[in-house]
Amino acid sequence: MPLRLVKRNKYKVPATFSTRKRVIEGLRAAAITIWKGDVKKLPTSTVAYASAARATEGLKPGQAYRLYPPSQAILNHFETMNHAWWALGYEVATLTRKKLHRIMTPAIHKKLEYIYQFQGLKQSERPADAPTLRAYAEQLSKELRTDVGHHNLSQYARKQGWVEPKEPVWSRSELRLLDKYAHLSPVVIQKHFKAAGFRRTEGSIFVMRKRRRSHKGALYYSANSAAKLLGIDSHKFDREWLLKYPGELTYELKGTARKASNQYDTKLFHRDTLRDFFCNHPEEVDLSKVDKIWFLWLITNGRVKMLAPSDRLSLRSEGYRPGTAREHRQLRRPQAA
């Protein structure tokens, strides 16, 4: 029987909830017994869920769960608690903070404007009636009996023009350029930005690429991510295929090499390149080891529907996974009346 690469769980969880099926069964039991099937009461936070499950089971910290899956087991199979409830058919919605414009009064506006006059000074140099932004947010939370985040106050101050943002807002041209070169490293992307007349730091490029998940939708696969999906060793590319078929497996360098030479740089293969290579050399692929749905999706150029994300690719992998969290959210989005 051929060996298969299996994704290991990030957390150690009881064997009772090691599979996705058992986690779903435990969540269904928790929804019915703890929250009586009420969608409005289902927690969207793992902390709230864990405290309610432990209180129901009467457990102490360190004891194993018996009836309901722990939050670690849920996050091994779902990205968030929302995705877990959606998989069960519950249309949950994440509760957000109270809108700032509903609590903003002229007195709060005037006080906040006064505080920002001393924003650049240390706390010891401030007047007694000018607290820090975090202290003022905590004070408002106690007075209004609602959670007022300090970041909401800072965003309000930025809109009022009391403070300048660290970096300008990203334009559409910059975002298109970022999506185009998202498969490369931030250092290389910054060079393309400079060539196009844009100035962005490596840190801002890294953060925006992560927020937009642009590298997840890139059409390139690293040798490691492609090898996971094919069920082979990652050295198969360098030690065999690139030597036997150097003209067919063309690649780009990601720009992650620490040394001057590109010997240890990450090689990126385009999706079309891999498809043509497998069609021209089918004998190089062991169909008993590949990820079946992904391989059919690749060979048929997307004609085969990707039902779910591949189990062989983690969230940090560079390989594109159709059916990611964005598509799951659209699948479970409530229909407009």
Residue pairs with C-beta under 8 A, 6 or more apart in sequence:
2 231
2 286
2 288
2 289
3 289
4 231
4 289
5 228
5 231
5 312
6 311
7 311
7 312
7 314
9 18
9 73
9 76
10 72
10 75
10 76
11 72
11 73
11 75
11 76
12 72
13 69
13 70
13 72
13 73
13 76
14 64
14 65
14 70
14 73
16 22
16 26
16 65
16 66
17 23
17 26
17 65
17 69
17 70
17 73
18 73
20 77
22 69
23 69
23 73
23 74
23 76
23 77
23 84
24 84
24 87
24 88
26 67
26 68
26 69
27 68
27 69
27 74
27 84
27 85
27 88
28 88
29 67
29 68
30 49
30 53
30 56
30 67
30 68
30 69
31 37
31 42
31 85
31 88
31 90
33 56
34 52
34 53
34 56
34 68
35 41
35 42
35 52
39 90
39 91
39 92
42 85
42 90
42 92
43 49
43 52
43 81
44 80
44 81
44 82
44 85
44 92
44 93
44 94
44 95
45 81
46 71
46 74
46 75
46 81
47 71
49 71
49 74
49 81
50 70
50 71
53 65
53 67
53 68
53 70
56 67
56 68
57 65
57 66
57 67
57 68
59 65
59 66
71 81
74 81
74 84
77 84
78 84
78 87
79 315
79 325
80 325
81 92
82 92
82 94
83 325
83 328
85 92
86 92
86 328
86 329
86 331
86 332
91 332
91 334
97 147
97 148
97 149
97 152
98 146
98 147
98 148
100 148
100 152
100 153
100 155
100 156
103 140
103 144
103 146
103 148
104 156
108 140
111 136
112 136
112 153
112 156
112 157
113 160
113 162
114 129
114 130
115 130
115 131
115 132
115 133
115 136
116 157
116 162
116 163
117 130
118 125
118 126
118 127
118 130
119 133
119 162
119 163
123 132
126 132
131 139
133 150
133 153
133 154
134 150
136 150
136 153
137 148
137 149
137 150
137 152
137 153
140 148
141 147
141 148
154 163
157 163
158 164
158 165
167 200
167 201
167 204
170 178
170 208
173 196
173 198
174 193
174 198
174 200
175 208
175 212
177 192
177 193
177 196
177 198
178 189
178 205
178 208
178 209
178 212
178 214
179 212
179 214
179 217
181 188
181 189
181 192
182 189
182 209
182 212
182 214
182 215
182 217
182 218
183 215
183 218
183 219
183 220
183 252
183 254
183 268
183 318
184 192
184 252
184 254
184 255
184 268
185 254
185 255
185 256
186 202
186 203
186 205
186 206
186 209
187 202
187 255
188 254
188 255
189 205
189 209
190 200
190 201
190 202
190 205
193 199
193 200
193 205
208 214
209 215
213 324
213 326
215 318
216 320
216 321
216 324
217 320
218 318
218 320
219 270
219 271
219 272
219 320
220 252
220 268
220 269
220 270
220 271
220 318
221 229
221 268
221 269
221 271
221 274
221 318
221 319
221 320
222 254
222 266
222 267
222 268
222 269
222 318
222 319
223 234
223 237
223 238
223 266
223 267
223 269
224 234
224 266
224 317
225 313
225 317
225 318
225 319
226 237
226 269
226 274
226 319
227 233
227 234
227 236
227 237
228 234
228 312
228 313
228 317
228 319
229 290
229 291
229 294
229 295
229 310
229 312
229 313
229 319
230 236
230 285
230 286
230 289
230 290
230 291
230 295
231 286
231 289
231 290
231 291
231 312
232 286
232 289
237 249
237 267
237 269
238 267
241 249
241 277
241 284
242 249
245 277
245 281
248 273
248 276
248 277
248 280
248 281
249 269
249 273
249 277
250 269
250 270
250 273
251 267
251 268
251 269
251 273
252 267
252 268
252 270
253 262
253 265
253 266
253 267
253 268
254 265
254 266
254 267
254 268
255 265
256 265
256 266
257 263
257 264
257 265
258 264
268 318
271 298
271 320
274 298
275 298
275 299
275 301
277 284
278 284
278 285
278 298
278 299
279 299
285 295
287 295
291 310
291 311
291 312
293 304
293 306
293 307
293 308
293 310
294 306
294 310
296 304
297 303
297 304
297 305
297 306
297 322
302 322
306 321
306 322
306 323
307 323
308 323
309 321
309 323
309 324
310 319
310 321
313 319
313 321
